[in-house]
C-alpha cells in the first residue's frame, strides 16, 4: 500500500526536489518526470519510476491506479501526497497528477544498430532544453533510430527537457559522446552525414538521402564548427524567403527529418 507524505519538511521531499538541480541529478543518477501521459508512455516502454508521487484527487484515476500497482510490483514505492507538495516537487504552480523519480539511462554508440532506422538525429552543443525535447519528439515521430548528442549539450534529463520531450525521452535512444568518437564510429559502417548549414548552395530538397542518414544540427547561436561541416558528406540549407536568416534549431531538424522520411518512403 502507498505510504503518505503531507509535510514539506519530510527529508524525501527535499531529496526529490533537489533532483531539479543538475549536480544532484548526477550524484544520484536519477531524474524527475511528471505527468500521467509521460509516465504511462514510460511504463509502456518497460521503464518504471523508483518513486511515484501522486495527489489524493487523482488517486482514483484508472491510469494512476495502474501505475501505482506496476511500481509496487516492480519493487518501487508509491507515495500519496498533496497537490501543494507535488507543486514543490515539480516547480509548477499547477502540477501534474503524478511525479516520478527514474534512474538515469542511456546507451553507447557501439550498442546502436545503424541499419535499424533510415534516419538518425545528431545535435552538436545544443543548449536549449526545449529544443532538445522537441528534437526527441521529432525523432519519435519520424521513427529515428536515436539522438546522438555531441559535446556539451543541455542535460537530456533536466526537468525542462523531459517535459518538452512529452515522453519521447523514453522511446528514442540517446547517446552522449564527443565529436571524434562519433565520427570514428560513423565511418566504420554505412551512413550519410548531412549537415544543416547556411554556408552552402545545396537546397535541402535537391539532395538524395541514402539510408541511414545522420542529420547534424549545430549549436543554436553559432551553428557547427568548420571542421564538423568539412566532415559532412553534404551540407544543405532550408531556403528563407522572408526577413529571418535562419530557423529555430528544432524546427529546422523537423523540416529536414520529414524530407528525409518522404524520400526514403518513396
BAFI-3210 file (N, C-alpha, C; in Angstrom, 3 decimals, decimal comma, padded with zeros to 6 digits):
// residues 266
n [1|2|3|4|5|6|7|8|9|10|11|12|13|14|15|16|17|18|19|20|21|22|23|24|25|26|27|28|29|30|31|32|33|34|35|36|37|38|39|40|41|42|43|44|45|46|47|48|49|50|51|52|53|54|55|56|57|58|59|60|61|62|63|64|65|66|67|68|69|70|71|72|73|74|75|76|77|78|79|80|81|82|83|84|85|86|87|88|89|90|91|92|93|94|95|96|97|98|99|100|101|102|103|104|105|106|107|108|109|110|111|112|113|114|115|116|117|118|119|120|121|122|123|124|125|126|127|128|129|130|131|132|133|134|135|136|137|138|139|140|141|142|143|144|145|146|147|148|149|150|151|152|153|154|155|156|157|158|159|160|161|162|163|164|165|166|167|168|169|170|171|172|173|174|175|176|177|178|179|180|181|182|183|184|185|186|187|188|189|190|191|192|193|194|195|196|197|198|199|200|201|202|203|204|205|206|207|208|209|210|211|212|213|214|215|216|217|218|219|220|221|222|223|224|225|226|227|228|229|230|231|232|233|234|235|236|237|238|239|240|241|242|243|244|245|246|247|248|249|250|251|252|253|254|255|256|257|258|259|260|261|262|263|264|265|266]
n.u [000,838|000,445|002,488|002,023|002,766|002,711|003,996|006,019|008,541|009,551|012,279|012,542|011,047|012,624|014,942|014,033|013,110|015,532|016,498|015,920|018,082|021,100|023,549|022,804|021,275|023,248|024,803|022,989|022,209|019,659|016,434|013,688|010,371|007,284|003,713|000,866|000,601|003,285|004,475|002,920|003,575|006,259|006,027|004,932|007,115|008,567|009,841|009,849|009,211|011,385|010,319|007,012|005,000|001,817|-001,173|-003,924|-006,475|-006,229|-006,079|-007,991|-008,044|-007,977|-005,568|-003,650|-003,991|-003,209|-000,511|000,454|000,157|001,865|004,367|004,787|004,781|007,089|009,045|009,372|008,315|005,208|003,797|001,466|000,437|000,097|-001,460|-000,011|002,550|003,268|003,440|005,673|007,616|007,630|007,992|006,047|003,141|000,696|000,632|001,263|-000,653|000,900|004,237|007,332|010,293|013,013|015,611|018,567|019,279|020,696|022,562|025,205|027,408|028,404|026,428|024,380|022,388|022,901|021,578|018,986|017,249|016,247|016,750|018,695|019,282|021,448|022,880|024,708|026,340|023,902|021,866|019,409|016,841|014,209|014,442|015,904|014,071|012,012|013,292|013,669|010,982|010,427|012,164|010,920|008,524|009,258|010,346|013,056|016,299|017,711|018,964|021,883|023,990|026,355|029,259|029,165|026,185|022,858|021,459|019,813|018,176|017,141|014,477|013,058|013,759|012,877|010,157|009,537|009,987|007,789|007,499|009,055|011,698|011,776|011,340|013,075|016,331|019,162|022,374|025,292|028,182|031,539|032,813|034,933|034,823|032,266|032,523|034,505|033,167|030,988|032,194|032,945|031,078|028,034|026,487|025,264|026,329|024,728|024,803|023,164|023,216|023,921|025,857|026,053|025,116|023,334|020,113|017,822|015,927|016,933|018,751|019,627|018,822|020,391|019,716|021,391|020,616|022,288|021,412|022,826|022,654|023,694|024,960|022,614|023,143|025,602|025,902|027,500|030,952|033,654|035,254|033,546|031,589|033,155|033,569|031,188|029,175|027,545|026,320|023,366|020,755|017,858|015,627|015,151|012,665|011,694|012,390|013,810|016,874|017,393|016,103|014,635|016,528|015,340|013,054|014,161|015,452|013,218|011,932|013,892|014,040|011,554|011,647|013,700|012,427|010,215|011,499|012,775|010,652|009,677]
n.v [-001,195|002,313|004,708|007,701|011,114|014,263|016,447|019,272|019,309|016,783|014,607|013,148|014,562|016,861|015,677|014,653|016,973|018,257|017,026|018,550|020,050|020,013|019,070|017,514|015,607|014,273|013,210|011,479|010,002|009,988|011,169|013,501|012,997|014,163|014,034|012,310|011,274|011,123|009,391|007,131|006,473|005,919|003,649|001,916|001,436|-000,139|001,050|002,044|004,262|004,694|005,928|007,010|009,726|010,842|012,801|013,096|013,788|012,598|009,934|008,021|007,776|005,586|005,100|006,121|004,412|002,022|002,609|002,852|000,212|-001,128|000,051|-000,692|-003,479|-003,757|-003,282|-000,663|002,404|003,775|006,892|008,691|012,020|015,612|018,136|020,523|019,710|018,214|020,335|021,612|019,711|019,593|022,195|023,786|025,873|024,775|021,694|018,498|015,389|013,319|012,558|011,208|009,496|008,532|006,182|007,254|006,653|005,409|004,960|003,563|004,376|002,027|000,246|000,830|000,002|000,786|000,105|-000,220|001,857|004,434|007,071|009,141|011,331|013,999|016,178|019,077|020,602|021,549|023,819|024,568|023,340|023,025|022,877|020,480|018,632|018,905|018,031|015,361|014,568|014,905|012,973|010,635|010,826|010,516|008,052|007,801|006,332|007,100|009,717|011,480|013,139|015,627|016,759|019,491|019,445|020,456|019,033|016,046|014,969|016,952|018,648|020,369|019,541|016,880|017,316|018,757|016,805|015,179|012,488|011,248|010,916|008,432|006,756|007,175|006,295|007,735|008,998|010,249|011,807|012,446|014,476|013,329|010,590|009,980|010,463|008,617|006,224|006,451|006,309|003,720|002,180|002,016|005,141|008,313|011,500|014,414|017,822|020,624|023,786|027,259|027,986|027,048|026,082|024,120|023,160|021,809|020,069|019,223|017,214|013,785|011,401|008,850|005,854|004,647|007,948|010,517|013,274|016,307|018,823|022,025|024,135|026,389|029,190|029,573|027,757|024,957|023,998|024,715|022,491|020,377|020,781|020,357|017,647|016,521|014,614|015,942|019,301|021,070|023,493|025,170|027,053|030,530|032,722|035,035|037,755|036,719|035,063|032,460|029,296|028,164|025,759|023,286|023,323|023,434|020,943|019,263|019,882|018,993|016,277|015,277|015,618|013,816|011,473|011,437|011,054|008,567|006,917|006,870]
n.w [000,000|-000,722|000,966|002,955|002,570|003,877|004,793|004,241|005,263|005,178|004,717|002,327|000,483|000,178|-000,899|-003,339|-004,515|-004,891|-007,151|-009,283|-009,754|-011,578|-010,541|-008,327|-009,648|-011,107|-009,071|-007,823|-009,954|-010,980|-012,129|-012,627|-013,790|-014,969|-015,030|-016,198|-018,774|-019,731|-017,852|-018,220|-020,861|-020,460|-018,871|-020,777|-022,342|-020,748|-018,637|-015,320|-012,557|-009,676|-007,476|-007,033|-006,935|-006,100|-006,075|-003,817|-005,066|-007,593|-007,199|-007,795|-010,501|-013,256|-014,707|-012,984|-010,813|-012,054|-012,523|-009,895|-008,964|-010,784|-010,222|-007,530|-007,767|-009,172|-007,370|-006,620|-004,960|-004,120|-003,371|-001,633|-001,685|-001,285|-003,430|-003,094|-002,290|-004,527|-006,285|-005,227|-005,761|-008,564|-009,340|-010,428|-010,487|-011,069|-010,750|-012,376|-012,296|-011,382|-010,284|-011,085|-009,996|-011,708|-012,542|-014,157|-017,616|-020,656|-023,710|-025,745|-028,489|-029,677|-029,092|-030,757|-033,584|-036,652|-038,967|-038,286|-038,618|-040,906|-040,475|-038,436|-035,721|-034,975|-032,711|-031,994|-029,364|-028,277|-026,597|-025,500|-023,480|-024,290|-027,078|-027,262|-026,206|-028,092|-030,419|-029,735|-029,720|-032,428|-033,436|-032,469|-033,884|-036,596|-036,625|-035,987|-035,413|-033,179|-030,983|-031,114|-029,049|-029,229|-027,672|-025,279|-024,518|-023,503|-020,546|-021,079|-019,165|-017,635|-015,932|-017,607|-020,218|-020,219|-019,832|-022,186|-024,065|-024,005|-023,374|-025,269|-024,570|-023,466|-025,570|-027,679|-028,275|-026,614|-027,014|-025,531|-026,446|-027,766|-030,513|-032,029|-031,321|-032,237|-035,037|-035,760|-035,180|-036,944|-039,495|-039,682|-040,831|-042,818|-043,633|-044,202|-043,654|-043,036|-042,955|-041,511|-042,750|-043,361|-045,051|-047,792|-051,117|-051,613|-051,866|-049,543|-050,544|-052,869|-052,699|-052,578|-050,151|-048,629|-046,916|-044,008|-042,931|-041,296|-039,593|-038,948|-036,644|-035,743|-033,033|-031,493|-031,549|-032,886|-034,926|-036,598|-036,009|-038,334|-038,926|-038,422|-040,333|-042,603|-042,451|-043,139|-045,424|-047,115|-047,237|-046,483|-047,015|-045,778|-047,597|-047,002|-047,227|-046,215|-043,963|-041,868|-041,057|-040,415|-039,214|-036,124|-034,271|-033,588|-035,169|-037,756|-037,766|-037,707|-040,146|-041,959|-041,229|-041,974|-044,707|-045,392|-044,518|-046,277|-048,751|-048,338|-047,978|-050,450]
ca.u [000,000|001,233|002,573|001,508|003,629|001,966|004,797|007,088|009,838|009,969|013,573|012,403|010,567|013,786|015,859|013,443|013,102|016,902|016,798|015,770|019,421|021,931|024,571|022,170|020,905|024,446|025,215|022,018|021,938|018,210|015,823|012,249|009,449|005,981|002,581|000,327|000,891|004,698|004,768|002,264|004,394|007,455|005,636|004,721|008,428|009,201|010,543|009,004|009,969|011,699|009,346|005,872|004,206|000,525|-002,002|-005,173|-007,576|-006,040|-005,820|-008,988|-007,914|-007,537|-004,164|-002,853|-004,044|-002,368|000,887|000,769|000,318|003,054|005,554|004,968|005,142|008,457|009,963|009,422|007,429|004,198|003,621|000,333|000,811|-000,852|-001,135|000,999|003,866|003,551|003,875|007,035|008,494|007,701|008,332|004,958|002,004|-000,373|001,389|000,604|-001,246|001,901|005,657|008,110|011,752|013,560|017,051|019,053|019,604|021,267|023,199|026,501|027,474|028,614|025,194|023,406|022,337|022,629|020,696|017,640|016,422|016,771|017,030|019,294|019,445|022,696|022,852|026,034|026,317|022,546|021,825|018,062|016,143|013,006|014,862|016,261|012,841|011,287|014,013|013,313|009,620|010,547|012,759|009,881|007,513|009,753|010,933|014,521|016,944|018,189|019,510|023,276|024,338|027,797|029,851|028,494|024,772|022,000|021,188|018,529|017,381|016,623|013,013|012,529|013,931|011,977|008,798|009,386|010,022|006,451|007,625|009,964|012,952|011,681|011,146|014,166|017,634|020,008|023,801|026,077|029,533|032,348|032,826|035,883|034,294|031,135|032,964|035,183|032,131|030,186|032,941|033,198|029,968|027,192|025,923|025,453|026,282|024,163|024,836|022,287|024,122|023,594|027,021|026,031|024,115|022,520|018,775|017,596|015,071|017,633|019,744|019,081|019,247|020,510|019,623|020,899|021,019|022,531|021,184|023,618|022,218|024,692|024,572|021,574|023,645|026,815|025,988|028,517|032,318|034,063|035,773|032,399|030,990|034,040|033,472|029,893|029,121|026,933|025,678|022,135|020,102|016,428|015,507|014,497|012,070|011,327|013,497|014,598|018,008|017,513|015,032|014,965|017,235|014,422|012,181|014,959|015,633|011,958|011,733|014,831|013,711|010,412|012,102|014,386|011,410|009,431|012,309|013,060|009,412|009,391]
ca.v [000,000|003,552|005,478|009,053|012,211|015,520|017,515|019,828|019,083|015,396|014,564|012,616|015,663|017,687|014,942|014,601|018,360|018,578|016,448|019,606|020,616|019,089|018,450|016,466|014,525|013,496|012,457|010,421|009,302|009,895|012,377|013,646|013,089|014,485|013,963|010,965|010,799|010,771|008,202|005,991|006,097|005,279|002,294|001,099|001,045|-001,011|001,825|002,475|005,068|004,148|006,555|007,603|010,615|011,205|013,567|012,416|013,915|011,771|008,549|007,109|007,678|004,211|005,046|006,322|003,145|001,052|002,969|002,506|-001,244|-001,527|000,498|-001,518|-004,834|-003,702|-003,006|000,755|002,861|004,772|007,788|009,599|013,304|016,697|018,956|021,521|019,071|017,943|021,608|021,842|018,778|019,872|023,590|024,419|026,244|023,821|020,473|017,357|014,471|012,391|012,851|010,005|009,549|007,446|006,037|007,695|005,589|005,880|003,892|003,915|004,252|000,638|-000,512|001,209|-000,718|001,851|-000,395|-000,389|003,007|005,211|008,436|009,342|012,753|014,334|017,582|019,489|021,703|022,057|024,484|024,844|022,087|022,935|022,367|019,075|017,870|018,924|017,163|013,997|014,311|014,727|011,665|009,638|010,944|010,043|006,730|007,881|005,299|007,652|011,070|011,481|014,468|015,841|017,839|019,990|019,719|020,554|017,742|015,498|014,555|018,103|018,660|021,080|018,713|015,733|017,820|019,115|015,599|014,575|011,042|010,718|010,518|007,004|005,971|007,435|006,129|008,924|008,777|011,455|011,434|013,502|014,510|012,368|009,245|009,809|010,387|007,326|005,189|006,605|005,912|002,280|001,493|002,844|006,327|009,591|012,593|015,601|018,956|021,763|024,926|028,371|028,210|026,105|026,372|022,930|023,187|020,550|019,177|018,852|016,193|012,453|010,950|007,398|005,302|005,543|009,353|011,150|014,709|017,036|020,185|022,703|024,985|027,353|030,541|029,649|026,722|023,938|024,399|024,464|021,125|019,481|020,954|019,752|016,200|016,066|014,158|017,054|020,351|021,526|024,602|025,367|028,430|031,518|033,660|036,261|038,555|035,902|034,430|031,055|028,714|027,549|024,500|022,152|023,406|023,046|019,498|018,617|020,049|018,089|014,884|014,859|015,497|012,531|010,432|011,391|010,435|007,176|006,151|006,821]
ca.w [000,000|-000,743|002,212|002,830|002,988|003,807|005,395|003,412|005,920|005,028|004,015|000,971|-000,358|-000,151|-001,778|-004,678|-005,038|-005,298|-008,464|-010,295|-009,928|-012,352|-009,697|-007,543|-010,566|-011,436|-007,891|-007,556|-011,214|-011,089|-012,675|-012,439|-014,917|-014,415|-015,932|-016,376|-020,128|-019,845|-017,050|-018,859|-022,009|-019,925|-018,467|-021,975|-022,863|-019,765|-017,606|-014,215|-011,586|-008,356|-006,590|-007,711|-006,093|-006,683|-005,153|-003,468|-006,035|-008,786|-006,782|-008,350|-011,957|-013,538|-015,119|-011,770|-010,060|-012,768|-012,269|-008,508|-008,887|-011,539|-009,497|-006,334|-008,194|-009,698|-006,274|-006,312|-003,889|-004,448|-002,231|-001,744|-001,103|-001,535|-004,604|-002,750|-002,309|-005,944|-006,853|-004,751|-006,456|-009,997|-009,600|-011,172|-009,656|-011,370|-011,024|-012,985|-011,327|-010,858|-010,475|-010,890|-009,900|-012,515|-012,696|-015,461|-018,548|-021,916|-024,451|-026,312|-029,937|-030,072|-028,888|-031,777|-034,857|-037,628|-040,021|-037,743|-038,975|-042,022|-040,025|-037,123|-035,424|-034,282|-032,291|-031,504|-028,386|-028,127|-025,290|-025,010|-023,172|-025,111|-028,381|-027,135|-026,066|-029,362|-031,350|-029,355|-030,209|-033,867|-033,644|-032,259|-034,935|-037,899|-036,463|-035,961|-034,619|-031,924|-030,952|-030,665|-028,557|-029,369|-026,891|-024,079|-024,752|-022,332|-019,926|-021,536|-018,027|-016,901|-015,869|-018,768|-021,409|-020,099|-020,055|-023,600|-024,900|-023,960|-023,308|-026,290|-023,935|-023,166|-026,795|-028,618|-027,615|-026,552|-026,765|-025,295|-026,839|-028,351|-031,973|-032,567|-031,140|-033,152|-036,431|-035,927|-035,226|-038,163|-040,697|-039,656|-041,497|-043,666|-043,003|-044,880|-042,684|-043,683|-042,055|-041,778|-042,775|-044,250|-045,918|-048,902|-052,149|-051,818|-051,303|-048,821|-051,327|-054,085|-052,377|-052,312|-048,834|-048,573|-045,559|-042,960|-042,986|-039,996|-039,730|-037,951|-036,341|-034,929|-031,910|-031,855|-031,804|-033,701|-035,940|-036,343|-036,339|-039,715|-039,082|-038,457|-041,655|-043,599|-042,341|-043,631|-046,808|-047,835|-046,455|-047,114|-046,332|-045,988|-048,097|-046,157|-048,180|-045,520|-043,430|-040,933|-041,749|-040,064|-038,432|-034,840|-034,489|-033,538|-036,339|-038,919|-037,694|-038,068|-041,593|-042,622|-040,939|-042,768|-046,108|-045,488|-044,404|-047,509|-049,797|-048,066|-048,134|-051,877]
c.u [000,877|001,324|002,165|002,542|002,861|002,766|005,905|008,463|010,332|011,268|013,468|011,910|011,737|014,713|015,321|013,416|014,483|017,256|016,521|017,114|020,331|022,946|023,974|021,728|022,106|024,906|024,295|021,809|020,453|017,663|014,319|011,525|008,060|004,904|002,159|000,652|002,336|004,999|004,090|003,059|005,684|007,156|005,483|006,042|009,185|009,957|009,545|009,839|010,285|010,690|008,248|005,083|002,898|-000,319|-003,338|-006,275|-007,448|-005,961|-006,794|-008,921|-007,370|-006,079|-003,232|-002,848|-003,161|-000,886|001,307|001,033|001,602|004,336|005,815|005,340|006,576|009,483|010,132|008,427|006,488|003,877|002,460|000,682|-000,246|-000,488|-000,052|002,401|004,229|004,044|005,307|008,018|008,698|008,131|007,270|003,807|000,830|000,258|000,551|000,119|-000,216|003,301|006,418|009,596|012,302|015,074|017,445|019,400|020,179|021,876|024,518|026,441|027,576|027,359|024,141|023,518|021,929|021,696|019,243|016,700|017,073|017,204|017,613|019,514|020,706|022,647|024,164|025,907|024,937|022,385|020,432|017,317|014,861|013,323|015,196|015,008|012,056|011,966|013,753|011,912|009,622|011,122|011,754|008,900|007,976|010,377|012,445|015,099|017,432|018,628|020,903|023,653|025,854|028,244|028,985|027,070|024,030|021,678|019,838|017,622|016,930|015,098|012,432|012,627|013,000|010,546|008,571|009,366|008,675|006,510|008,608|011,335|012,967|011,569|012,273|015,498|018,478|021,436|024,453|027,543|030,281|032,376|033,745|035,381|033,131|031,604|033,680|034,171|031,353|030,903|033,310|032,085|029,212|026,692|026,278|025,282|025,881|024,110|023,884|023,125|023,575|024,690|027,108|024,978|023,167|021,177|018,467|016,722|015,740|018,682|019,027|019,678|019,215|020,449|020,890|021,469|021,145|022,434|021,878|023,134|023,232|024,094|023,605|022,139|024,754|026,880|027,079|029,907|032,684|034,554|034,643|031,741|031,832|033,938|032,152|029,999|028,463|026,366|024,432|021,573|018,633|016,246|014,703|013,967|011,643|012,549|014,356|015,710|018,179|016,284|015,551|015,556|016,292|013,487|012,929|015,189|014,371|011,697|012,622|014,426|012,540|010,720|012,818|013,376|010,624|010,210|012,494|011,817|008,994|008,136]
c.v [001,251|004,169|006,914|010,050|013,508|016,702|017,965|019,470|017,649|015,334|014,046|013,686|016,546|016,972|014,894|015,986|018,741|018,009|017,428|020,259|019,581|018,368|017,301|015,305|013,645|012,662|011,259|009,515|008,990|011,206|012,339|013,626|013,301|014,364|012,531|010,416|010,322|009,499|006,952|005,522|005,424|003,839|001,396|000,675|000,146|-000,282|002,330|003,287|004,294|004,654|007,169|008,424|010,930|011,904|012,862|012,587|013,004|010,284|007,559|007,001|006,285|004,115|005,271|005,032|002,084|001,323|002,574|001,011|-001,678|-001,151|-000,407|-002,951|-004,902|-003,395|-001,549|001,112|003,933|005,579|008,732|010,890|014,351|017,437|019,990|020,914|018,664|019,202|021,915|020,948|019,175|021,286|024,331|024,726|025,290|022,482|019,417|016,398|013,568|012,914|011,570|010,285|008,308|007,373|006,536|006,479|006,210|004,703|004,396|003,775|002,793|-000,209|-000,200|000,299|000,283|001,413|-000,518|000,746|003,774|006,604|008,394|010,838|012,965|015,817|017,930|020,727|022,358|022,609|024,585|023,542|021,913|022,410|020,879|018,209|017,793|018,038|015,695|013,644|014,112|013,354|010,548|009,636|010,365|008,656|006,738|006,798|005,796|009,090|010,992|012,913|014,607|016,985|018,250|020,423|019,877|019,150|017,199|015,077|015,738|018,064|019,280|020,242|017,513|016,164|018,117|017,895|014,888|013,053|010,450|010,362|009,009|006,141|006,124|007,254|007,400|008,503|010,130|011,100|012,653|013,395|013,448|010,943|008,985|009,614|009,065|006,190|005,244|006,043|004,431|001,487|002,445|004,060|007,587|010,703|013,874|016,723|020,057|023,025|026,012|028,599|027,153|026,549|025,203|023,059|021,816|019,577|018,721|017,784|014,871|011,904|009,424|006,922|004,503|006,958|009,888|012,663|015,451|018,467|020,813|023,497|026,085|028,712|030,589|028,632|025,724|024,459|024,004|023,041|020,101|019,552|020,264|018,225|015,646|015,581|015,203|018,042|020,803|022,703|024,633|026,807|029,310|032,624|034,975|037,010|037,769|035,194|032,964|030,620|028,292|026,165|023,305|022,150|022,961|021,541|018,763|018,711|019,063|016,627|014,414|014,817|014,175|011,388|010,296|010,718|008,941|006,296|006,058|007,568]
c.w [000,000|000,649|001,919|003,344|002,803|004,337|004,433|003,964|005,776|004,222|002,582|000,010|-000,771|-001,129|-003,211|-005,303|-005,551|-006,667|-009,599|-010,603|-010,593|-011,485|-008,894|-008,434|-010,866|-010,263|-007,652|-008,759|-011,353|-011,631|-012,448|-013,779|-014,340|-015,477|-016,205|-017,761|-020,240|-019,069|-017,615|-020,064|-021,552|-019,524|-019,689|-022,615|-021,886|-018,674|-016,572|-013,227|-010,325|-007,320|-007,445|-006,703|-006,808|-005,625|-004,947|-004,519|-007,256|-008,477|-007,405|-009,869|-012,301|-013,963|-013,936|-010,950|-010,719|-012,530|-010,862|-008,387|-009,580|-010,806|-008,299|-006,706|-008,701|-008,613|-005,942|-005,215|-004,410|-003,195|-002,504|-001,022|-001,463|-002,821|-004,309|-002,790|-003,739|-006,633|-006,452|-005,510|-007,917|-010,314|-010,377|-010,229|-009,850|-011,741|-011,736|-011,887|-010,671|-011,160|-010,186|-010,788|-010,600|-012,379|-014,089|-016,325|-019,813|-022,628|-025,002|-027,820|-030,362|-029,916|-029,947|-032,994|-035,926|-038,748|-039,558|-038,121|-040,124|-041,636|-038,622|-036,936|-034,603|-033,953|-031,612|-030,620|-028,280|-026,713|-024,689|-024,728|-023,962|-026,500|-028,310|-027,031|-027,360|-030,396|-031,014|-029,852|-031,717|-034,182|-033,484|-033,428|-036,263|-037,808|-036,490|-035,059|-033,279|-032,097|-030,354|-030,310|-028,534|-028,479|-025,707|-024,403|-023,426|-021,839|-020,414|-020,393|-017,164|-016,942|-017,127|-020,038|-021,382|-020,391|-021,532|-024,505|-024,945|-024,024|-024,289|-025,725|-023,674|-024,423|-027,803|-027,881|-027,695|-026,207|-026,534|-025,525|-027,364|-029,864|-032,556|-032,469|-032,090|-034,585|-036,699|-036,041|-036,534|-039,376|-040,712|-040,356|-042,387|-042,904|-043,759|-043,849|-043,404|-042,668|-042,483|-041,649|-043,686|-045,276|-047,012|-049,906|-052,377|-051,105|-050,690|-049,606|-052,613|-053,892|-052,130|-051,020|-048,766|-047,130|-045,218|-043,121|-041,572|-040,191|-038,591|-037,834|-035,400|-033,791|-032,358|-032,263|-032,848|-034,835|-035,599|-036,696|-037,769|-039,908|-039,111|-039,829|-042,726|-043,584|-042,877|-045,072|-047,691|-046,827|-047,211|-046,327|-046,689|-046,443|-047,154|-047,066|-047,526|-045,032|-042,434|-041,689|-041,393|-039,288|-037,058|-035,090|-034,502|-034,739|-037,588|-038,935|-038,126|-039,570|-042,356|-042,425|-041,785|-044,253|-046,314|-045,443|-045,690|-048,635|-049,562|-048,145|-049,598|-052,247]
res [x|x|x|x|x|x|x|x|x|x|x|x|x|x|x|x|x|x|x|x|x|x|x|x|x|x|x|x|x|x|x|x|x|x|x|x|x|x|x|x|x|x|x|x|x|x|x|x|x|x|x|x|x|x|x|x|x|x|x|x|x|x|x|x|x|x|x|x|x|x|x|x|x|x|x|x|x|x|x|x|x|x|x|x|x|x|x|x|x|x|x|x|x|x|x|x|x|x|x|x|x|x|x|x|x|x|x|x|x|x|x|x|x|x|x|x|x|x|x|x|x|x|x|x|x|x|x|x|x|x|x|x|x|x|x|x|x|x|x|x|x|x|x|x|x|x|x|x|x|x|x|x|x|x|x|x|x|x|x|x|x|x|x|x|x|x|x|x|x|x|x|x|x|x|x|x|x|x|x|x|x|x|x|x|x|x|x|x|x|x|x|x|x|x|x|x|x|x|x|x|x|x|x|x|x|x|x|x|x|x|x|x|x|x|x|x|x|x|x|x|x|x|x|x|x|x|x|x|x|x|x|x|x|x|x|x|x|x|x|x|x|x|x|x|x|x|x|x|x|x|x|x|x|x|x|x|x|x|x|x|x|x|x|x|x|x]
***
